[in-house]
Amino acid sequence: MVGIDRRIVVVVAFALGSGPRLSAALSSTPRPRPPPPTIVSSSYEKSSSSSSSSSSSSSSAAAADVGGKRKIRRIAVVGAGAVGSYYGGRLWEAGGRRSRSRGGDVVVVDHEDEDDEDDDDDDEGVETTTVSFHLRGENYDHCTKHGIEVSSCHGDFNIPPSELSAYRTTEDMARSVLGARAATDDGTNYHGDEDVDVRGDEYFDWVVCALKSTSLDDVPKLIEPLLSPETRLLVIMNGLVEDDLVSALRRRRREILGLDGLGCKAIYGGMALICTNRLSPGIISHTYGGKLVCGVAYSADAEKRGGHDGDHCGWVDSDRRAIADLFRRASTVPFVFDPNLRRGRWWKNVWNLPFNGISVSMGGITVDRIVGDPGLRRLAYEVMDETIAIANADLRKHGCAEDELLGEEAKDEMMTLSDNMGPYKPSTMLDLHARKAMEVKYLFRKAVDRANDLGVDCPHLETIVCQIEAHQRYHNLY
């Protein structure tokens, strides 16, 4: 047991989408499949103790020695709804677990011979990944008894309750790995000083946020117990959220801890162009599998080198390698790194604004009805044109070259995707029907405000957003 390098990954769940023109890298060409796999046994040892009465801690993995080096990744999914459960489950699969689907055993494999030019030493010897899920209310109660079941167009999988590590709070999640010192009484992480790492190598490598943007104000406090100077945060969420999130994290760290910086290694924005819904607690339906596109919103290393210009866009190559490494073994997740996160966000908006927008403005209709109705299809194209105009004005303002701007191919791609989605229910439609808080501010209003600031006319989009805000006021969906 000597020399264990315990790296820990935490996933926090936000609902996001997937990226833009992204140059050639963002083409619709699927990611090459890995070579024939080598089967890996799910060798892990059960945790000998439970961290608290409010957690269901099922297993703590121990990987076999590889070249004299032992590595374990630990991932925690916080806010495990449809998107969080799906990506958290795929990372659980990819880390050396055996999942069970209705069609029989799905053997998780280790692509030891995979030739990946993005590989670095970080992944060498990693065999096992443990994933912990932050669950609340009935979702926690159901999943701890029945597990998480995902029906997916890329292959069904199931995390049985005996292998599910579930926690009611992020403080419990941190304590389960780091011990009683993981969080202080006020909920802040116990080592805020970047010059002193009292946990040694026991830290979370990743916090992946997949909560809805309606919870953005709660995120800094929620994830704080999980952060360290080596932690990387991936935010899979809809809308233009990064500026406010980075500012909120910086402000809280300064006000609560009296420290500069953000207390983490890097922050990434993630855009997931997938169709996934939570049918009921612990039951996830994944009917369309597009790309997961990620870009850097903040990099501590770039900041130290003076690589930030106030827009949180600077990054160094180790930031790219780290996010690619996280998803390298998850062969069912088509992952793409976008060097320009701002462009990626706008690219996703080319789908979100027309289809989420028209769906809600019409009282909640599915995508097939939008693309199948001549008038609504024409309206969708109008909103796409306006979105691209706003995006390109914003990108020019931030120094993007003409060949980096969004073009007609973004619009064509999104309409082609929508034509093949069938009766998909966009997330805001589900919230409207369920009378839950809708993602209006960051998904819709921010885009219109940005257009007004830039002097870009968007009459169709602005009308739709006004209708959505009327639904929000009428039903009090805040």
C-alpha positions in Angstrom: 0.0 0.0 0.0 3.0 2.3 -0.1 3.1 5.1 -2.6 -0.6 5.4 -3.3 -1.3 8.5 -5.3 -4.8 9.3 -4.4 -6.3 11.7 -6.8 -9.9 12.6 -6.3 -12.5 13.9 -8.8 -15.7 15.6 -7.9 -18.6 16.0 -10.2 -21.3 18.6 -9.4 -24.3 18.6 -11.8 -25.5 21.5 -14.0 -27.4 21.0 -17.2 -25.4 22.1 -20.2 -24.9 21.4 -23.8 -22.3 21.2 -26.5 -20.2 23.5 -28.6 -19.8 25.5 -31.7 -18.0 25.6 -35.0 -14.9 25.0 -32.9 -12.8 25.0 -36.1 -12.1 21.6 -37.6 -12.1 19.9 -34.2 -15.8 20.6 -33.8 -16.9 18.8 -37.0 -19.6 16.3 -36.7 -17.1 13.5 -37.3 -17.4 11.1 -34.4 -14.4 10.5 -32.2 -12.4 7.5 -33.4 -13.2 4.4 -31.5 -10.4 3.0 -29.3 -8.6 -0.2 -30.3 -9.8 -3.6 -29.1 -10.0 -3.4 -25.3 -8.3 -5.2 -22.6 -10.8 -6.4 -19.9 -10.1 -5.0 -16.5 -11.4 -6.7 -13.4 -13.3 -4.5 -10.9 -10.8 -5.0 -8.1 -11.6 -2.8 -5.2 -11.9 -3.0 -1.5 -14.9 -2.1 0.5 -14.7 1.0 2.7 -14.3 -0.2 6.3 -16.3 2.7 7.8 -19.1 5.1 7.0 -18.3 8.8 7.0 -21.6 9.9 8.5 -25.2 8.8 9.1 -26.3 10.9 6.1 -24.2 9.1 3.6 -24.4 5.8 1.8 -20.7 5.0 1.2 -20.5 1.8 -0.7 -17.0 1.3 -1.9 -13.5 2.8 -2.0 -11.4 1.6 -4.8 -7.8 0.3 -4.7 -6.1 -0.1 -8.0 -3.5 -2.7 -8.8 0.2 -1.7 -9.1 1.2 -0.5 -12.5 4.9 0.0 -12.9 5.2 0.4 -9.2 2.7 3.2 -9.1 -0.8 3.1 -7.7 -3.5 5.6 -8.6 -7.1 6.0 -7.7 -9.4 8.7 -8.9 -12.4 9.7 -6.8 -15.2 11.6 -8.4 -18.1 13.2 -6.7 -21.2 14.2 -8.6 -23.0 17.0 -6.9 -26.6 17.6 -8.1 -27.1 14.3 -9.9 -30.0 15.0 -12.2 -30.2 13.9 -15.8 -26.9 15.4 -17.0 -25.0 14.8 -13.8 -26.1 11.2 -13.5 -25.3 10.5 -17.1 -21.8 11.9 -17.2 -21.0 10.8 -13.6 -22.2 7.3 -14.6 -20.0 7.3 -17.7 -17.0 8.3 -15.6 -17.9 5.5 -13.1 -18.0 3.0 -16.0 -14.7 4.2 -17.5 -12.9 3.9 -14.2 -12.8 0.2 -14.0 -16.4 -0.7 -12.8 -18.7 -3.4 -14.1 -22.2 -2.1 -14.8 -25.3 -4.1 -15.4 -27.8 -3.3 -18.1 -31.1 -5.0 -19.0 -29.2 -6.7 -21.7 -26.7 -8.3 -19.4 -23.3 -7.4 -18.0 -21.5 -4.5 -19.6 -17.8 -5.0 -19.0 -15.8 -1.8 -18.5 -12.4 -1.9 -20.3 -9.0 -0.3 -19.9 -7.6 0.8 -23.3 -4.0 0.3 -22.3 -2.7 0.4 -25.9 -4.7 3.4 -26.9 -2.5 5.8 -28.9 -3.5 9.3 -27.8 -1.2 12.2 -28.5 -2.8 14.2 -25.7 -1.7 11.6 -23.1 0.6 12.7 -20.3 1.9 11.1 -17.2 -1.2 12.1 -15.2 -3.1 9.1 -16.5 -0.3 6.5 -16.3 -1.3 3.6 -14.1 -4.9 4.9 -13.3 -7.1 1.8 -13.2 -9.9 2.6 -10.9 -12.2 5.6 -10.5 -14.7 5.9 -7.7 -17.6 8.2 -8.2 -19.6 9.7 -5.3 -22.9 11.4 -5.9 -24.4 14.4 -4.1 -28.2 13.7 -4.0 -31.1 15.4 -2.3 -34.5 14.5 -1.0 -36.4 11.7 -2.7 -33.6 11.3 -5.2 -31.2 10.3 -2.3 -33.8 8.0 -0.8 -34.6 6.2 -4.0 -31.0 5.9 -5.3 -29.6 4.5 -2.0 -32.2 1.7 -2.2 -32.4 1.1 -5.9 -29.3 2.6 -7.5 -29.1 4.7 -10.7 -30.4 3.3 -14.0 -29.6 4.9 -17.3 -31.3 3.9 -20.6 -29.0 5.3 -23.3 -28.7 5.3 -27.0 -25.0 4.6 -26.4 -25.7 1.5 -24.2 -27.7 1.2 -21.0 -26.0 1.0 -17.7 -26.8 0.7 -14.0 -25.1 1.6 -10.8 -26.4 -0.8 -8.2 -27.0 0.5 -4.7 -24.2 -1.8 -3.4 -21.7 0.2 -5.5 -23.3 3.7 -5.2 -21.6 6.2 -3.0 -24.3 8.8 -2.2 -24.2 11.8 0.1 -26.7 14.3 1.2 -24.2 17.2 1.7 -20.9 18.2 0.1 -19.4 18.4 3.6 -20.2 14.7 4.2 -18.7 14.0 0.8 -15.5 15.8 1.7 -15.3 14.2 5.1 -15.7 10.7 3.6 -12.3 11.1 2.0 -10.5 13.8 3.9 -11.6 13.1 7.4 -13.2 15.3 10.0 -11.0 18.3 9.1 -12.4 18.4 5.5 -14.8 21.2 6.4 -15.0 23.8 9.1 -18.1 24.5 11.1 -19.1 27.4 8.8 -18.9 25.1 5.7 -15.7 26.4 4.3 -12.9 24.1 3.3 -10.4 23.8 6.1 -7.3 24.7 4.2 -7.8 28.0 2.5 -4.1 29.0 2.4 -2.7 28.0 -1.0 0.8 27.9 0.5 -0.1 25.2 3.0 -1.6 21.9 1.8 -2.4 20.1 5.1 -4.1 17.3 3.2 -0.9 16.2 1.4 -2.0 14.3 -1.7 -5.5 13.8 -0.5 -7.5 16.3 -2.5 -10.2 16.3 -5.1 -8.8 16.6 -8.6 -12.2 17.5 -10.2 -15.5 19.1 -9.2 -17.9 18.8 -12.1 -20.9 21.0 -11.7 -24.1 20.0 -13.6 -26.7 22.0 -11.6 -29.1 24.3 -13.4 -28.2 27.9 -13.7 -31.0 28.8 -11.3 -28.7 27.5 -8.6 -25.7 29.5 -9.6 -25.7 31.7 -6.5 -25.5 28.6 -4.3 -22.6 27.1 -6.1 -19.6 28.8 -4.4 -20.7 27.7 -0.9 -21.8 24.3 -2.1 -18.5 23.3 -3.7 -16.2 25.1 -1.3 -15.6 22.1 1.0 -14.4 20.2 -2.1 -11.9 22.6 -3.4 -8.1 22.7 -3.1 -5.4 24.6 -5.0 -5.1 21.4 -7.2 -8.8 21.0 -7.9 -10.2 21.6 -11.3 -13.9 22.6 -11.7 -16.0 21.6 -14.7 -19.3 23.5 -14.9 -21.8 21.8 -17.2 -24.6 24.4 -17.3 -26.8 26.3 -19.8 -26.2 29.9 -20.6 -23.7 32.6 -20.2 -22.7 31.8 -16.6 -18.9 31.9 -16.3 -18.3 35.6 -15.7 -20.7 35.6 -12.8 -19.5 32.3 -11.4 -15.8 33.3 -11.4 -16.7 36.7 -9.8 -18.8 35.0 -7.1 -16.1 32.5 -6.3 -13.4 35.2 -6.1 -15.7 37.4 -4.0 -16.6 34.7 -1.5 -13.0 33.6 -1.1 -12.0 37.2 -0.4 -14.8 37.9 2.0 -15.0 34.6 3.9 -11.3 33.5 3.9 -9.6 36.8 3.3 -7.6 35.3 0.4 -7.0 36.1 -3.2 -7.6 33.8 -6.1 -10.3 31.2 -6.5 -8.9 28.4 -4.4 -8.8 26.0 -7.4 -6.5 25.1 -10.3 -8.8 25.8 -13.1 -12.5 26.3 -14.1 -14.0 24.9 -17.3 -17.3 25.5 -19.0 -19.0 22.4 -20.5 -21.5 22.4 -23.3 -23.3 19.0 -23.6 -25.3 18.6 -26.8 -27.3 15.6 -25.6 -30.9 14.7 -25.1 -31.4 13.4 -21.6 -34.2 13.6 -19.1 -34.8 12.3 -15.6 -38.0 10.3 -15.8 -38.2 9.8 -12.0 -35.7 9.6 -9.1 -32.8 7.5 -10.2 -34.2 6.8 -13.7 -32.5 8.6 -16.6 -33.3 8.5 -20.3 -30.6 9.4 -22.8 -32.0 9.5 -26.3 -29.4 11.5 -28.3 -25.7 11.5 -27.8 -23.9 14.5 -29.1 -20.6 16.1 -28.2 -19.4 17.3 -24.8 -17.4 20.5 -25.6 -15.3 22.1 -22.9 -13.3 25.2 -22.7 -11.3 27.1 -20.0 -13.0 29.9 -18.0 -10.2 30.4 -15.5 -6.7 29.1 -15.1 -4.6 29.8 -12.0 -1.4 28.9 -13.9 -2.4 31.4 -16.7 -3.2 34.0 -14.1 0.2 33.7 -12.5 1.8 34.1 -15.9 -0.3 37.2 -16.7 -2.4 35.3 -19.2 -5.8 36.8 -18.2 -7.2 40.0 -19.6 -10.3 40.2 -17.4 -12.4 37.8 -19.3 -11.1 34.6 -17.7 -10.1 33.2 -21.1 -6.4 32.5 -20.6 -5.2 28.9 -20.3 -2.0 26.8 -20.5 -1.5 23.5 -22.3 -1.7 21.5 -19.1 -5.3 22.8 -18.7 -6.2 21.2 -22.0 -4.4 18.0 -21.3 -6.1 17.6 -17.9 -9.6 17.9 -19.2 -8.8 15.6 -22.1 -7.4 13.1 -19.6 -10.6 13.1 -17.5 -12.7 11.8 -20.4 -10.1 9.9 -22.3 -11.3 6.4 -21.2 -14.9 7.3 -21.5 -15.2 6.1 -25.1 -19.0 6.6 -25.2 -18.5 10.4 -24.5 -17.5 12.3 -27.7 -15.3 14.9 -26.0 -13.9 18.0 -27.7 -11.8 20.8 -26.3 -12.7 24.3 -27.5 -9.8 26.8 -27.2 -12.4 29.6 -27.0 -15.1 29.0 -24.4 -17.0 32.2 -25.3 -17.5 30.9 -28.8 -18.5 27.5 -27.4 -21.2 29.1 -25.3 -22.6 31.0 -28.2 -22.5 28.0 -30.4 -24.7 26.1 -27.9 -27.0 29.1 -27.8 -27.6 28.6 -31.5 -29.7 25.6 -30.4 -30.8 26.7 -26.9 -32.3 30.1 -27.8 -34.6 29.0 -30.6 -35.6 25.6 -29.4 -35.8 26.0 -25.6 -37.2 29.5 -26.3 -39.9 28.6 -28.8 -40.9 25.6 -26.8 -41.6 27.6 -23.7 -43.1 30.6 -25.5 -45.6 28.2 -27.1 -46.6 26.9 -23.6 -44.3 23.9 -23.7 -44.1 21.9 -27.0 -41.6 19.3 -28.1 -38.8 19.8 -30.7 -40.5 17.7 -33.4 -43.5 20.1 -33.4 -41.2 23.1 -33.8 -39.3 21.7 -36.8 -42.5 20.2 -38.3 -44.5 23.4 -38.3 -43.5 25.8 -41.3 -44.1 29.0 -39.3 -42.2 27.8 -36.2 -39.4 26.4 -38.3 -39.0 29.7 -40.0 -39.0 31.5 -36.6 -36.3 29.1 -35.4 -34.1 30.1 -38.3 -34.7 33.8 -37.6 -33.7 33.4 -33.9 -30.6 31.4 -35.0 -29.6 34.3 -37.4 -30.0 36.8 -34.6 -28.1 34.6 -32.1 -25.2 34.3 -34.6 -25.2 38.1 -35.1 -25.0 38.7 -31.4 -22.3 36.0 -30.9 -20.1 37.4 -33.7 -20.4 41.0 -32.4 -19.4 39.7 -28.9 -16.5 37.6 -30.3 -15.2 40.6 -32.3 -15.3 42.7 -29.2 -13.1 40.2 -27.4 -10.5 40.1 -30.2 -11.5 37.0 -32.2 -10.4 36.9 -35.8 -12.9 36.6 -38.6 -12.2 32.9 -39.2 -13.1 32.2 -35.6 -16.6 33.6 -35.9 -19.8 31.5 -36.2 -21.2 30.9 -39.7 -24.0 29.3 -41.5 -22.7 25.8 -40.8 -23.6 26.3 -37.1 -27.2 27.0 -38.0 -27.4 24.1 -40.5 -25.9 21.7 -37.9 -28.3 22.7 -35.2 -31.4 22.3 -37.5 -30.1 18.9 -38.8 -29.7 17.8 -35.1 -33.2 19.0 -34.3 -34.7 17.3 -37.3 -33.4 14.0 -35.8 -34.3 14.5 -32.1 -37.9 13.4 -32.4 -40.3 14.5 -29.6 -37.6 15.7 -27.3 -38.7 17.8 -24.3 -36.3 20.7 -23.7 -35.3 21.3 -20.1 -37.2 24.6 -19.8 -40.3 23.0 -21.2 -40.1 20.4 -18.4 -39.6 23.1 -15.8 -42.6 25.0 -17.1 -44.9 22.0 -17.0 -43.6 20.9 -13.6 -43.9 24.5 -12.3 -40.2 24.6 -11.3 -37.8 27.5 -11.5 -36.8 28.2 -15.1 -33.4 29.1 -16.4 -34.4 32.5 -17.7 -31.6 34.8 -16.5 -28.5 33.1 -17.8 -30.1 31.1 -20.7 -32.3 33.9 -22.2 -32.1 37.4 -20.6 -28.2 37.5 -20.6 -28.2 37.0 -24.4 -30.7 39.8 -25.0 -28.8 42.2 -22.7 -25.6 41.4 -24.4 -27.3 42.2 -27.8 -28.5 45.5 -26.4 -25.0 46.4 -25.1 -23.5 45.6 -28.5 -26.2 47.4 -30.5 -27.4 44.3 -32.2 -31.1 44.1 -33.1 -32.8 40.8 -32.2 -36.6 41.5 -32.4 -37.6 37.8 -32.7 -35.4 36.7 -29.8 -36.5 39.6 -27.6 -40.2 38.9 -28.2 -39.7 35.2 -27.3 -37.8 36.1 -24.1 -40.5 38.6 -23.1 -43.1 35.8 -23.5 -40.9 33.4 -21.4 -40.5 36.0 -18.7 -44.3 36.4 -18.7 -44.7 32.7 -18.1 -42.1 33.0 -15.3 -44.0 35.8 -13.6 -47.4 34.3 -14.1 -46.5 31.0 -12.5 -43.8 32.4 -10.1 -41.1 30.1 -11.5 -38.1 31.8 -9.8 
